[in-house]
Amino acid sequence: MALFPDEKIKLAASDYLMREGELTGAEFFAIKRGLPHLLVGAENEKYYTVHRDLFRKTLADREELVKTLKSLQSDINELPRYVFHKNKPLWEFQKKMEAYDKGEIGTVEYIRMMMNYVGAGTGARSYD
């Protein structure tokens, strides 16, 4: 399948087979990159079938788990707004940390900010 000439059909078919549990991620990679001899080995049909069936049986539960974890992460991400909103300096600090996490401020600016917070508590000089 890795050498199939029509790239669009090859990728669509291999993507479908991977979603159905008929291809592994490694097999999909080999097909996508056009490397037919990348994977060499002896496949045990019994183990393959057991693992494929296990994958299929647990797929819905795993998808539900991912959905639940994403919802929990979203709730956790909102906690600082409720916890820190009454403490303005702490809220400002949290917003700057979030800006760094989102790539809105650079590392140097972030370190300078952190050094100022550390310095403010120890009487050290400002790094602005």
Residue, then its C-alpha position, 0 to 999 in steps of 0.5 A: m500500500a505504501l507504493f500506491p501511486d495516488e497519494k490522496i486515495k492511499l492516505a484516505a484508505s490508510d487513515y480509514l483502516m487505522r481508525e478501524g483498528e486494521l492498521t497500527g500507527a507505525e504501519f500508517f506512518a510507513i504508508k504515508r511516507g512511502l516506505p514499504h520495507l520500513l516494518v519487518g517482523a513476524e506478526n502473530e495472528k492470535y496476538y494481533t487479533v486480541h489486541r485489535d479486538l481490545f482496541r475496538k472494544t475500548l475505543a468508545d470508553r477511551e474517547e469518553l475518558v478524553k472528553t471527561l479529562k478535557s472538561l476537567q482541564s477546562d474547569i481547572n483552568e478557570l479556577p484561578r479566576y475564582v480563587f485569585h480575583k479578590n487578590k489583585p497582585l496575585w491575579e496580575f501574577q496569574k495573568k502574566m503566567e498565563a500570557y507566558d504559557k500562551g506565548e504572548i510574552g517571551t522568556v526573557e520578559y517572563i524571567r524578568m517578571m519572576m525576578n521582580y516578584v522574588g526581589a519584591g519579597t526580599g528587598a532586592r533590586s528591580y530587573d526592569 
